[in-house]
Amino acid sequence: MTARAAGDEHSKAIGTAGPPALVIGVTGGIGSGKTTAAGLFQERGADIVDTDVIAHELTSPGWPAVERIAARFGREYLGADGALDRARLRSHVFSDPAARRELEGILHPLIRSEVEARVRASRAPYILVLIPLLTETGGYPDLIRRVLVVDCDERLQVERTMQRSGLTEPQVQAIMQTQASRSSRLAIADDVLRNDSDLANLASQVHALDARYRALARAA
């Protein structure tokens, strides 16, 4: 079965499932620790839907988004295996806002459809949807009940991103300039996880929020 066919079968299989009682949008700047925090919630029984992971899946060989992107931007943005050359395309659209909007116009509706399908399929007490650009796009207002912001000092964002990605400080700073400000993210937050300390401190905060989310889900 092709990847596209598998995706179609997946959507058919879960199309009639009901959503969990509580859907939480998770956002934060680059290097803030969204994935780490999500993993701690998952250990406690929450379901995780990561829009970045979905975007990678949709740009793998055989998925319709790949051909649509190639038709718009050129086949030079595909690798030898037929997958999207994400680094090359990212470099192109990063310096061209109009091209970035066109790429988002292709990917965002497909990502949203897959997010909704996975949310409907969940049987967890609550589900976290990781959306790095939630503040910028205001996406999923009819799906998300609460917003959780993973926050840390901007200097830490730079250091963590450099360590994990190999990017230089100017490159990280340039990415941060394209994202919403820290104050803008905090302004839309219902809940905040401060990730300026160690993993034990973060886990303690997750423990408290997990109890709160379970109570909210039961009440809903």
DRENDO-1510 file (C-alpha; in Angstrom, 1 decimal, always signed):
<recs>
REC; n; res; u; v; w
REC; 1; MET; +0.0; +0.0; +0.0 .
REC; 2; THR; +1.3; +3.5; -0.9 .
REC; 3; ALA; +1.8; +6.1; +1.8 .
REC; 4; ARG; -1.1; +8.1; +0.2 .
REC; 5; ALA; -3.4; +5.1; +0.2 .
REC; 6; ALA; -2.4; +4.3; +3.8 .
REC; 7; GLY; -3.3; +7.9; +4.8 .
REC; 8; ASP; -6.7; +7.6; +3.1 .
REC; 9; GLU; -7.4; +4.3; +4.9 .
REC; 10; HIS; -6.3; +5.9; +8.2 .
REC; 11; SER; -8.7; +8.8; +7.8 .
REC; 12; LYS; -11.6; +6.5; +6.8 .
REC; 13; ALA; -11.0; +4.3; +9.8 .
REC; 14; ILE; -11.2; +7.1; +12.4 .
REC; 15; GLY; -13.6; +9.5; +10.7 .
REC; 16; THR; -16.5; +8.7; +13.0 .
REC; 17; ALA; -14.6; +8.6; +16.3 .
REC; 18; GLY; -15.4; +11.3; +18.9 .
REC; 19; PRO; -12.8; +13.7; +20.3 .
REC; 20; PRO; -11.4; +13.7; +23.9 .
REC; 21; ALA; -13.0; +16.1; +26.3 .
REC; 22; LEU; -10.0; +18.4; +26.5 .
REC; 23; VAL; -7.7; +19.5; +23.7 .
REC; 24; ILE; -4.7; +21.7; +24.6 .
REC; 25; GLY; -2.6; +23.7; +22.2 .
REC; 26; VAL; +1.1; +23.7; +23.1 .
REC; 27; THR; +3.4; +26.4; +21.8 .
REC; 28; GLY; +6.7; +28.0; +22.6 .
REC; 29; GLY; +9.7; +29.5; +20.9 .
REC; 30; ILE; +12.5; +27.5; +19.3 .
REC; 31; GLY; +14.6; +25.8; +21.9 .
REC; 32; SER; +12.0; +26.3; +24.7 .
REC; 33; GLY; +11.5; +22.6; +25.3 .
REC; 34; LYS; +8.1; +21.8; +23.9 .
REC; 35; THR; +9.0; +18.3; +22.9 .
REC; 36; THR; +10.6; +17.5; +26.2 .
REC; 37; ALA; +7.5; +18.8; +28.1 .
REC; 38; ALA; +5.2; +16.8; +25.8 .
REC; 39; GLY; +7.1; +13.6; +26.5 .
REC; 40; LEU; +6.6; +14.1; +30.2 .
REC; 41; PHE; +2.8; +14.5; +29.7 .
REC; 42; GLN; +2.8; +11.4; +27.4 .
REC; 43; GLU; +4.4; +9.4; +30.2 .
REC; 44; ARG; +1.4; +10.3; +32.3 .
REC; 45; GLY; -1.1; +9.1; +29.7 .
REC; 46; ALA; -1.8; +12.1; +27.6 .
REC; 47; ASP; -1.9; +11.8; +23.8 .
REC; 48; ILE; +0.4; +14.0; +21.7 .
REC; 49; VAL; -0.2; +15.3; +18.2 .
REC; 50; ASP; +2.9; +17.1; +16.9 .
REC; 51; THR; +2.3; +19.3; +13.8 .
REC; 52; ASP; +6.0; +19.3; +12.9 .
REC; 53; VAL; +6.0; +15.5; +12.8 .
REC; 54; ILE; +2.9; +15.5; +10.7 .
REC; 55; ALA; +4.5; +18.1; +8.3 .
REC; 56; HIS; +7.5; +15.7; +7.9 .
REC; 57; GLU; +5.2; +12.8; +7.2 .
REC; 58; LEU; +3.3; +14.8; +4.6 .
REC; 59; THR; +6.5; +15.6; +2.7 .
REC; 60; SER; +7.7; +12.0; +2.6 .
REC; 61; PRO; +7.8; +10.1; -0.7 .
REC; 62; GLY; +4.3; +9.2; -2.0 .
REC; 63; TRP; +2.3; +11.9; -0.2 .
REC; 64; PRO; +0.4; +14.3; -2.3 .
REC; 65; ALA; +1.9; +17.4; -0.7 .
REC; 66; VAL; +5.3; +16.5; -2.2 .
REC; 67; GLU; +4.1; +16.7; -5.8 .
REC; 68; ARG; +2.2; +19.9; -5.1 .
REC; 69; ILE; +5.3; +21.5; -3.7 .
REC; 70; ALA; +7.4; +20.3; -6.6 .
REC; 71; ALA; +4.9; +21.6; -9.1 .
REC; 72; ARG; +5.0; +25.0; -7.5 .
REC; 73; PHE; +8.7; +25.4; -6.5 .
REC; 74; GLY; +10.5; +22.9; -8.9 .
REC; 75; ARG; +11.7; +19.4; -8.7 .
REC; 76; GLU; +15.1; +20.6; -7.7 .
REC; 77; TYR; +13.6; +20.7; -4.2 .
REC; 78; LEU; +13.1; +17.0; -4.1 .
REC; 79; GLY; +15.8; +14.5; -3.0 .
REC; 80; ALA; +16.9; +11.4; -5.0 .
REC; 81; ASP; +14.4; +9.4; -3.0 .
REC; 82; GLY; +11.5; +11.6; -3.9 .
REC; 83; ALA; +11.2; +13.2; -0.5 .
REC; 84; LEU; +11.2; +16.9; +0.0 .
REC; 85; ASP; +14.6; +18.5; +0.5 .
REC; 86; ARG; +13.4; +20.3; +3.6 .
REC; 87; ALA; +16.7; +22.2; +4.2 .
REC; 88; ARG; +16.9; +23.5; +0.7 .
REC; 89; LEU; +13.3; +24.6; +0.6 .
REC; 90; ARG; +13.5; +26.1; +4.1 .
REC; 91; SER; +16.5; +28.2; +3.0 .
REC; 92; HIS; +14.5; +29.4; +0.0 .
REC; 93; VAL; +11.3; +30.4; +1.7 .
REC; 94; PHE; +13.0; +31.8; +4.8 .
REC; 95; SER; +14.2; +34.8; +2.7 .
REC; 96; ASP; +11.0; +35.1; +0.6 .
REC; 97; PRO; +7.8; +35.8; +2.6 .
REC; 98; ALA; +5.6; +35.3; -0.5 .
REC; 99; ALA; +7.0; +31.9; -1.1 .
REC; 100; ARG; +6.6; +31.0; +2.6 .
REC; 101; ARG; +3.0; +31.9; +2.4 .
REC; 102; GLU; +2.5; +29.8; -0.7 .
REC; 103; LEU; +4.2; +26.8; +1.0 .
REC; 104; GLU; +2.0; +27.3; +4.1 .
REC; 105; GLY; -1.1; +27.4; +1.8 .
REC; 106; ILE; -0.2; +23.9; +0.5 .
REC; 107; LEU; +0.8; +22.4; +3.8 .
REC; 108; HIS; -1.5; +23.9; +6.5 .
REC; 109; PRO; -4.8; +22.6; +5.3 .
REC; 110; LEU; -3.3; +19.1; +5.0 .
REC; 111; ILE; -1.8; +19.3; +8.4 .
REC; 112; ARG; -5.0; +20.6; +9.9 .
REC; 113; SER; -7.0; +17.7; +8.4 .
REC; 114; GLU; -4.5; +15.2; +9.9 .
REC; 115; VAL; -4.5; +16.9; +13.3 .
REC; 116; GLU; -8.3; +16.7; +13.5 .
REC; 117; ALA; -8.3; +13.0; +12.4 .
REC; 118; ARG; -5.8; +12.1; +15.2 .
REC; 119; VAL; -7.7; +14.1; +17.8 .
REC; 120; ARG; -10.9; +12.3; +16.9 .
REC; 121; ALA; -9.1; +9.0; +17.2 .
REC; 122; SER; -7.7; +9.7; +20.7 .
REC; 123; ARG; -9.0; +7.9; +23.8 .
REC; 124; ALA; -6.7; +9.6; +26.2 .
REC; 125; PRO; -8.1; +11.8; +29.1 .
REC; 126; TYR; -6.8; +14.8; +27.3 .
REC; 127; ILE; -4.6; +15.5; +24.2 .
REC; 128; LEU; -1.8; +18.0; +23.5 .
REC; 129; VAL; -1.5; +19.4; +20.0 .
REC; 130; LEU; +2.0; +20.9; +19.5 .
REC; 131; ILE; +1.8; +24.0; +17.3 .
REC; 132; PRO; +5.0; +26.0; +17.2 .
REC; 133; LEU; +3.4; +28.9; +15.4 .
REC; 134; LEU; +0.1; +29.0; +17.3 .
REC; 135; THR; +0.6; +32.6; +18.4 .
REC; 136; GLU; +1.5; +33.7; +14.9 .
REC; 137; THR; -1.4; +31.9; +13.1 .
REC; 138; GLY; -4.1; +31.8; +15.7 .
REC; 139; GLY; -4.9; +28.3; +14.3 .
REC; 140; TYR; -7.4; +25.7; +15.5 .
REC; 141; PRO; -9.7; +28.1; +17.5 .
REC; 142; ASP; -12.6; +25.6; +17.1 .
REC; 143; LEU; -10.5; +22.7; +18.3 .
REC; 144; ILE; -8.3; +23.9; +21.2 .
REC; 145; ARG; -9.8; +24.6; +24.6 .
REC; 146; ARG; -6.7; +25.8; +26.3 .
REC; 147; VAL; -3.2; +27.1; +25.4 .
REC; 148; LEU; -0.1; +25.9; +27.2 .
REC; 149; VAL; +3.1; +28.0; +26.6 .
REC; 150; VAL; +6.5; +26.4; +27.3 .
REC; 151; ASP; +8.6; +29.4; +28.2 .
REC; 152; CYS; +12.2; +30.0; +29.0 .
REC; 153; ASP; +14.8; +32.8; +28.9 .
REC; 154; GLU; +15.7; +33.8; +25.3 .
REC; 155; ARG; +19.4; +33.2; +26.0 .
REC; 156; LEU; +18.6; +29.6; +26.9 .
REC; 157; GLN; +16.6; +29.3; +23.7 .
REC; 158; VAL; +19.7; +30.2; +21.7 .
REC; 159; GLU; +22.0; +27.9; +23.6 .
REC; 160; ARG; +19.7; +24.9; +23.4 .
REC; 161; THR; +19.1; +25.4; +19.7 .
REC; 162; MET; +22.8; +25.7; +18.9 .
REC; 163; GLN; +23.6; +22.6; +20.9 .
REC; 164; ARG; +20.9; +20.4; +19.2 .
REC; 165; SER; +21.1; +21.7; +15.7 .
REC; 166; GLY; +24.6; +22.9; +15.0 .
REC; 167; LEU; +23.3; +26.3; +13.9 .
REC; 168; THR; +25.3; +29.4; +14.6 .
REC; 169; GLU; +24.0; +32.1; +17.0 .
REC; 170; PRO; +23.2; +34.5; +14.2 .
REC; 171; GLN; +21.2; +31.8; +12.4 .
REC; 172; VAL; +19.2; +31.0; +15.6 .
REC; 173; GLN; +18.6; +34.7; +16.2 .
REC; 174; ALA; +17.3; +35.1; +12.7 .
REC; 175; ILE; +14.8; +32.3; +13.2 .
REC; 176; MET; +13.7; +33.8; +16.5 .
REC; 177; GLN; +13.1; +37.1; +14.7 .
REC; 178; THR; +10.5; +35.4; +12.4 .
REC; 179; GLN; +8.6; +34.0; +15.4 .
REC; 180; ALA; +6.2; +35.8; +17.8 .
REC; 181; SER; +7.8; +37.6; +20.7 .
REC; 182; ARG; +8.0; +35.9; +24.1 .
REC; 183; SER; +5.5; +38.5; +25.5 .
REC; 184; SER; +3.1; +37.7; +22.7 .
REC; 185; ARG; +3.1; +34.0; +23.5 .
REC; 186; LEU; +2.6; +34.6; +27.2 .
REC; 187; ALA; -0.3; +36.9; +26.4 .
REC; 188; ILE; -2.3; +34.0; +24.9 .
REC; 189; ALA; -1.4; +31.5; +27.6 .
REC; 190; ASP; -3.9; +29.8; +29.9 .
REC; 191; ASP; -1.1; +27.8; +31.4 .
REC; 192; VAL; +2.7; +28.3; +31.5 .
REC; 193; LEU; +5.5; +25.8; +32.0 .
REC; 194; ARG; +8.7; +27.5; +33.0 .
REC; 195; ASN; +11.6; +25.5; +31.6 .
REC; 196; ASP; +14.6; +27.5; +32.9 .
REC; 197; SER; +15.7; +24.9; +35.4 .
REC; 198; ASP; +16.4; +21.1; +35.3 .
REC; 199; LEU; +14.3; +18.2; +34.1 .
REC; 200; ALA; +13.1; +17.4; +37.7 .
REC; 201; ASN; +11.7; +20.9; +38.0 .
REC; 202; LEU; +9.9; +20.6; +34.7 .
REC; 203; ALA; +8.5; +17.2; +35.6 .
REC; 204; SER; +7.1; +18.6; +38.9 .
REC; 205; GLN; +5.2; +21.3; +36.9 .
REC; 206; VAL; +3.9; +18.7; +34.5 .
REC; 207; HIS; +2.7; +16.6; +37.4 .
REC; 208; ALA; +0.6; +19.5; +38.7 .
REC; 209; LEU; -0.8; +20.4; +35.3 .
REC; 210; ASP; -1.6; +16.8; +34.5 .
REC; 211; ALA; -3.8; +16.6; +37.6 .
REC; 212; ARG; -5.5; +19.9; +36.6 .
REC; 213; TYR; -6.1; +18.8; +33.1 .
REC; 214; ARG; -7.6; +15.5; +34.2 .
REC; 215; ALA; -10.0; +17.4; +36.5 .
REC; 216; LEU; -11.0; +19.8; +33.7 .
REC; 217; ALA; -11.5; +16.8; +31.3 .
REC; 218; ARG; -13.8; +15.1; +33.9 .
REC; 219; ALA; -15.7; +18.3; +34.4 .
REC; 220; ALA; -16.2; +18.7; +30.7 .
</recs>
